[in-house]
Amino acid sequence: MKLSDLEFFLEDFLAYCQNKNLSRKTINSYEQSLKLFVAYLKNQHDVDKVKEVRVGHIRQYIAFLQERGKYTVVNRESSKLVNFPENRMDFKKEVSSITINNYIRNIKVFFNWLKQEGELLKNPVENISQIKTVRRQKKGISQEEFNGLIEKFDYTKFHGYRNKIIVLLLQDTGMRIGECLELTADAIDFKSKMILLTKTKGNKERYVYFSNVLQRELKQYLKFKDRYTESELLFPTTKGTPLSIQSFEKQLKDVSKMAGIDVHPHMIRNNFARHYLLNGGDFYTLSRILGHSSVTVTEAAYMDLTREEIAKKFQNHSPLSKWKMQN
């Protein structure tokens, strides 16, 4: 089947991204969001050429997403016969402002690339801005909740013990779950208590650090793991193959339900950052540990500590309480 003009340039853009060695996650994000936009242009405006796209098309697409809701826009109508989006619990629910802004960002990257390639005289995204977002406070995990979660893992089974160590590692280091599941045992430096991450977001190597408590846990786990598998991966499946993010997320969800809380991997990473700051850590060091592109990104993500936490921290740093006052 012959590609339209827009489809051709989209495929060319994705090839460009691959040549730039962007991460699979980034390329998949571009492909998914841009194919939906291309399908919208064709179906709603009969536009299939790059030079026909106007700023109004993009503005109307943003409004379309806000009005229509989740899973109402598909790349191919035939996919509905396979995926049945209308059966999803969140079908037609409001698309979050964060998701819409991700779509806007990807569309802007695509058209800026087209302008750079000399395919456009006028860039339709020049006057497109992201929509205003309402920040949602990141929910923390208390010590009692965390201990309750850890206790629900079945330590007698390989996958249960493995998953427990993964959760402890995420809480102690703040690494992403994707980075964690790519680890090999030789990445751990027990002497310096740090781990080298090589397969990261943005493909930039960095170190994360762990405590004496986790050091003991990791050493015990490695002895346990070596009895079950010869895999070089730190956290393989029982068959020695790579553990997927989706599989771990499902297993964590099942255990967290047993513990009476709702926990996912990124929530644990957020919890690390929250408690790192509450324990006196600084934003600059936290930004390096988390692998953020700048301190500004870290500050924007973790300035939403709860009033109770701020009040507690204030009591430890109040100037007046440190002074010796005369009665």
C-alpha positions as CSV (number, residue, x, y, z in Angstrom):
1,M,0.0,0.0,0.0
2,K,1.4,3.4,-1.0
3,L,2.2,5.8,1.8
4,S,0.7,9.2,1.9
5,D,3.0,12.3,2.0
6,L,2.6,12.6,5.8
7,E,3.1,8.9,6.4
8,F,6.3,8.9,4.3
9,F,7.8,11.8,6.3
10,L,6.7,10.2,9.6
11,E,8.5,7.0,8.6
12,D,11.6,9.0,7.6
13,F,11.5,10.8,11.0
14,L,11.3,7.5,12.9
15,A,14.3,6.3,10.9
16,Y,16.1,9.5,11.8
17,C,15.4,8.9,15.5
18,Q,16.8,5.3,15.2
19,N,19.9,6.6,13.6
20,K,20.3,9.1,16.5
21,N,20.2,6.0,18.8
22,L,17.2,7.3,20.8
23,S,15.8,4.9,23.3
24,R,13.1,2.5,22.2
25,K,10.7,4.1,24.7
26,T,11.2,7.5,23.1
27,I,10.8,6.2,19.5
28,N,7.6,4.3,20.5
29,S,6.2,7.4,22.1
30,Y,6.8,9.4,18.9
31,E,5.4,6.7,16.7
32,Q,2.2,6.2,18.7
33,S,1.3,9.8,19.2
34,L,2.2,11.0,15.7
35,K,0.4,8.1,13.9
36,L,-2.8,9.1,15.9
37,F,-2.3,12.7,14.8
38,V,-1.8,11.7,11.1
39,A,-4.9,9.5,11.3
40,Y,-6.9,12.5,12.8
41,L,-5.7,14.8,10.0
42,K,-6.8,12.3,7.3
43,N,-10.2,11.4,8.9
44,Q,-11.3,14.8,10.1
45,H,-9.8,17.2,7.6
46,D,-8.8,15.1,4.6
47,V,-5.2,16.3,5.0
48,D,-2.4,13.9,4.0
49,K,0.4,16.3,3.0
50,V,2.9,17.9,5.3
51,K,2.6,21.3,3.6
52,E,-1.2,21.3,4.1
53,V,-1.0,21.2,7.9
54,R,-2.0,24.5,9.5
55,V,-1.7,25.7,13.1
56,G,-5.5,25.5,13.3
57,H,-5.4,21.7,12.6
58,I,-3.1,21.3,15.6
59,R,-5.2,23.5,17.9
60,Q,-8.3,21.6,16.9
61,Y,-6.6,18.3,17.5
62,I,-5.8,19.4,21.1
63,A,-9.4,20.3,21.6
64,F,-10.5,17.1,20.0
65,L,-8.4,15.1,22.5
66,Q,-9.8,17.0,25.4
67,E,-13.4,16.5,24.3
68,R,-13.3,12.9,23.0
69,G,-11.4,11.1,25.8
70,K,-9.2,8.1,26.0
71,Y,-9.0,5.4,23.3
72,T,-11.5,7.2,21.0
73,V,-8.8,8.1,18.5
74,V,-7.1,5.1,16.8
75,N,-4.5,4.8,14.1
76,R,-6.5,2.1,12.2
77,E,-10.2,1.4,12.5
78,S,-9.5,-2.3,12.0
79,S,-7.6,-2.3,15.4
80,K,-10.9,-1.8,17.2
81,L,-11.8,-5.4,16.1
82,V,-8.8,-6.7,17.9
83,N,-8.3,-4.4,20.9
84,F,-12.0,-3.5,21.6
85,P,-11.2,-0.2,23.3
86,E,-14.8,0.4,24.2
87,N,-14.5,-2.5,26.7
88,R,-11.8,-0.8,28.7
89,M,-12.8,0.6,32.1
90,D,-11.3,4.0,31.2
91,F,-12.8,4.2,27.7
92,K,-13.8,7.9,26.9
93,K,-12.4,9.0,30.3
94,E,-10.6,12.4,30.3
95,V,-7.2,12.4,28.8
96,S,-4.8,13.9,31.3
97,S,-3.2,17.3,30.6
98,I,0.2,15.6,31.0
99,T,-0.6,13.1,28.3
100,I,-1.9,15.8,26.0
101,N,1.3,17.9,26.6
102,N,3.4,14.8,25.7
103,Y,1.4,14.6,22.4
104,I,2.0,18.4,21.8
105,R,5.7,18.0,22.5
106,N,6.0,15.1,20.1
107,I,4.1,17.0,17.3
108,K,6.4,20.0,17.8
109,V,9.5,17.8,17.6
110,F,8.3,16.3,14.3
111,F,7.4,19.6,12.6
112,N,10.6,21.3,13.9
113,W,12.5,18.4,12.3
114,L,10.6,18.9,9.0
115,K,11.5,22.6,9.1
116,Q,15.2,21.7,9.8
117,E,15.1,19.3,6.9
118,G,13.9,22.1,4.6
119,E,10.5,20.5,3.9
120,L,8.5,23.4,5.3
121,L,8.7,27.2,4.7
122,K,6.3,28.0,7.5
123,N,6.3,25.9,10.7
124,P,2.7,25.3,12.0
125,V,3.9,24.6,15.6
126,E,5.6,28.0,16.2
127,N,2.7,29.4,18.1
128,I,1.5,26.2,19.7
129,S,1.9,26.1,23.5
130,Q,1.4,23.4,26.0
131,I,-1.9,23.4,28.0
132,K,-2.0,24.4,31.6
133,T,-1.6,21.4,33.9
134,V,-3.0,21.0,37.4
135,R,-0.3,19.4,39.5
136,R,-1.4,16.3,41.4
137,Q,0.4,15.7,44.7
138,K,2.5,12.6,44.6
139,K,1.3,10.1,47.1
140,G,3.9,8.9,49.5
141,I,4.3,5.4,51.1
142,S,4.7,5.4,54.9
143,Q,7.2,3.2,56.7
144,E,4.3,1.0,58.0
145,E,2.8,0.6,54.5
146,F,6.2,-0.2,53.1
147,N,6.9,-2.8,55.7
148,G,3.5,-4.3,55.2
149,L,4.2,-4.6,51.5
150,I,7.5,-6.3,52.0
151,E,6.0,-8.9,54.4
152,K,3.6,-10.0,51.7
153,F,6.3,-11.4,49.3
154,D,6.7,-15.1,49.5
155,Y,10.5,-15.4,50.3
156,T,10.4,-19.2,49.9
157,K,9.9,-18.9,46.1
158,F,12.5,-17.4,43.7
159,H,10.1,-14.9,42.2
160,G,8.9,-13.7,45.6
161,Y,12.3,-13.2,47.0
162,R,13.5,-11.6,43.7
163,N,10.5,-9.1,43.7
164,K,11.2,-8.2,47.4
165,I,14.8,-7.3,46.5
166,I,13.7,-5.3,43.5
167,V,11.3,-3.2,45.7
168,L,14.0,-2.6,48.3
169,L,16.5,-1.6,45.6
170,L,14.0,0.9,44.1
171,Q,13.3,2.4,47.5
172,D,17.0,2.7,48.4
173,T,18.4,4.0,45.1
174,G,15.5,5.7,43.3
175,M,16.4,4.1,40.0
176,R,13.8,3.5,37.3
177,I,12.3,0.0,37.0
178,G,13.5,-0.3,33.4
179,E,17.1,0.4,34.6
180,C,16.7,-2.0,37.5
181,L,15.6,-5.0,35.3
182,E,18.5,-4.4,32.9
183,L,21.1,-4.8,35.7
184,T,23.7,-7.6,35.8
185,A,25.4,-8.7,39.0
186,D,28.8,-7.3,37.9
187,A,27.3,-3.7,37.9
188,I,27.3,-3.8,41.7
189,D,30.3,-2.3,43.5
190,F,30.0,-3.6,47.1
191,K,33.1,-1.9,48.3
192,S,31.9,1.6,47.4
193,K,28.2,0.7,47.7
194,M,27.2,1.9,44.3
195,I,25.8,0.6,41.1
196,L,26.7,1.6,37.5
197,L,23.6,2.1,35.3
198,T,24.4,1.8,31.6
199,K,21.0,1.3,30.0
200,T,19.3,4.5,31.1
201,K,16.8,7.0,29.7
202,G,18.8,9.2,27.4
203,N,21.6,6.5,27.3
204,K,23.7,8.5,29.8
205,E,25.6,6.3,32.3
206,R,25.3,7.2,35.9
207,Y,25.8,5.8,39.4
208,V,23.3,5.2,42.1
209,Y,24.2,4.4,45.7
210,F,22.9,1.9,48.3
211,S,22.9,1.6,52.1
212,N,24.5,-1.0,54.4
213,V,21.1,-2.5,54.9
214,L,20.6,-3.1,51.2
215,Q,24.2,-4.4,50.9
216,R,23.4,-7.2,53.2
217,E,20.2,-8.0,51.4
218,L,21.9,-8.0,48.0
219,K,24.7,-10.4,49.1
220,Q,22.1,-12.8,50.5
221,Y,20.0,-12.6,47.4
222,L,22.9,-13.3,45.1
223,K,23.7,-16.5,46.9
224,F,20.0,-17.5,46.7
225,K,19.8,-16.5,43.0
226,D,22.9,-18.6,42.0
227,R,21.2,-21.7,43.2
228,Y,18.3,-21.2,40.8
229,T,19.8,-19.8,37.6
230,E,23.1,-19.1,35.8
231,S,21.7,-15.9,34.2
232,E,24.0,-12.9,34.3
233,L,20.9,-10.7,34.9
234,L,20.5,-9.6,38.4
235,F,16.7,-10.1,38.3
236,P,15.8,-12.8,35.7
237,T,12.7,-14.9,35.5
238,T,12.6,-18.4,36.9
239,K,13.7,-19.6,33.4
240,G,16.7,-17.3,33.4
241,T,15.1,-14.9,30.8
242,P,14.7,-11.1,31.1
243,L,11.9,-10.0,33.4
244,S,9.6,-7.6,31.6
245,I,8.4,-4.3,33.2
246,Q,4.8,-5.3,32.5
247,S,5.3,-8.7,34.3
248,F,6.9,-7.2,37.3
249,E,4.2,-4.4,37.5
250,K,1.5,-7.0,37.5
251,Q,3.2,-9.1,40.2
252,L,3.7,-6.0,42.3
253,K,0.1,-5.0,41.9
254,D,-1.1,-8.4,43.1
255,V,1.1,-8.2,46.2
256,S,0.2,-4.6,47.0
257,K,-3.5,-5.6,46.9
258,M,-2.8,-8.2,49.5
259,A,-1.1,-5.4,51.6
260,G,-4.1,-3.2,51.2
261,I,-2.3,-0.4,49.3
262,D,-1.9,0.6,45.7
263,V,1.8,0.7,44.6
264,H,3.6,0.8,41.3
265,P,7.3,1.0,40.5
266,H,7.4,4.8,39.7
267,M,5.6,5.5,43.0
268,I,8.5,3.8,44.8
269,R,11.0,5.9,42.9
270,N,9.0,9.0,43.9
271,N,9.0,7.8,47.5
272,F,12.8,7.5,47.5
273,A,13.0,11.1,46.3
274,R,10.5,12.4,48.9
275,H,12.3,10.8,51.8
276,Y,15.7,11.8,50.5
277,L,14.6,15.4,50.6
278,L,12.9,15.0,54.0
279,N,16.0,13.5,55.4
280,G,18.0,16.6,54.5
281,G,19.2,15.7,51.0
282,D,19.6,18.5,48.4
283,F,18.0,18.9,45.0
284,Y,21.3,19.0,43.1
285,T,22.5,15.6,44.3
286,L,19.0,14.1,44.0
287,S,18.9,15.3,40.4
288,R,22.2,13.5,39.6
289,I,21.0,10.3,41.4
290,L,17.6,10.3,39.5
291,G,19.2,11.0,36.2
292,H,17.2,14.1,35.4
293,S,18.3,16.4,32.7
294,S,18.5,19.4,35.1
295,V,17.9,20.4,38.7
296,T,14.9,22.4,37.4
297,V,13.2,19.2,36.4
298,T,13.8,17.7,39.8
299,E,12.5,20.7,41.6
300,A,9.4,20.9,39.5
301,A,8.7,17.2,40.2
302,Y,9.3,17.1,44.0
303,M,8.3,20.5,45.4
304,D,4.9,19.1,46.4
305,L,5.6,17.7,49.9
306,T,2.5,17.6,52.0
307,R,1.8,20.3,54.6
308,E,2.3,17.8,57.4
309,E,5.7,16.9,56.1
310,I,6.8,20.5,55.6
311,A,5.5,21.3,59.1
312,K,7.6,18.4,60.5
313,K,10.7,19.5,58.7
314,F,10.2,23.1,59.8
315,Q,10.4,22.1,63.5
316,N,13.9,20.7,62.8
317,H,15.0,23.9,61.2
318,S,13.1,26.7,62.9
319,P,15.6,29.6,63.7
320,L,13.8,30.6,66.8
321,S,13.8,27.1,68.3
322,K,17.6,27.0,67.9
323,W,18.1,30.3,69.8
324,K,18.3,30.5,73.6
325,M,15.5,32.8,74.5
326,Q,15.3,34.7,77.7
327,N,12.0,34.5,79.7
